[in-house]
């Protein structure tokens, strides 16, 4: 895995975790009983973005370490995910690459 692949993997994991963490503990303005004029009642009343970003980052780093470690160890490869046998089998050369 190259550095670009590692960064992209981390970004995908981070945003997936963020979308899971965002609604946790959310209280709407209607539930709080104080709807600010001009906003919908479903708007968050206590959105603490800094805390949610910290939680997201901690979980994303942990998941990234596990997933990147699995990929780098070779325990799971792309060929393991080829359920329809569309990838050609890698050919093994029996010669040393020289003619003769």
N, C-alpha and C positions, 0 to 999 in steps of 0.2 A: 504494500500500500504506500503510495506516494504521499507527500505532504499535502498536496491539493485534495486528494481523496480523503485524507484524515480530517481536513478542515470542513469539507462538504459533509462528511458523515456526522461530524460534531454539530454543524448548523442544522441539519435535518433532525437529529435527535433533540437538540435544544428547543426548536420550535414545536416539535411534537409534545414534549414535556410541558412547554409553556401553555399550549392549548388544553392540556389536562389540568394544569394547576390554576389557570385563570378563574374558572367558576367555583373553585373550592372555597368555602367560607364566605361566599358573596351574599350580601344582604341588599335588597333593592330599596329604593326610597319609599315605596309603598309599604314594604314590611317594616321599615324603620318609623313610618308614620309622619315623615317630613318630606313632602314632594316639593322640590324647588320649582317655582313658576318658570315655565318655558322648557322644562325637561319632562321626558316621559316617566311615568311611575316605575318603569322597569329599569331605570338607570341605576347604577350602583351607588350606594350610600357610603360605603366604607372601602373603596378600592385602594389598596396599599400596593402599588406597583413595585416599589423597591423591595419589599419583602417577598413578593411573588417571583421577582427576577432572581433573588438570592436562592430561594428554594429550587427554582428551575435550574439554575446553574449547578447547584450541588448534585441534584439528581442526574442531570445531563452528563456531568463529568464521570460520575460512577457508571452510568450505563455505557458511555463511550469507551471507558477503559475495558469493560467486559466485552463489548462487541468488537472493538479494535483488536483486543487480545485474541479473541476467537478467530478473527480473520487472519491475523498475522501468524498464528500458530499452525494454520492449515487444517484445523479440525473440521471446518466447513469451507468448501470451495464453491465456485460458481457451478462447477459440474455436478455438485450434489443437489443443486436446485433445478437441474435440467430434467423435469419430470416427463417431458414428451420426447426425449432423445433427439433433440434438434441440433445439438452440438456434436461436432465430429470428435471421435476419440483421438487423443493425441498419439501420434505415431512415434514409436521409439526406434531410433536408429541403432542398428546392430554394428555399424562400422564406426571408425574413428573420424570419418569425414574426409579421408584422403582417397584418391583414386588409385586402385591397384592392389 
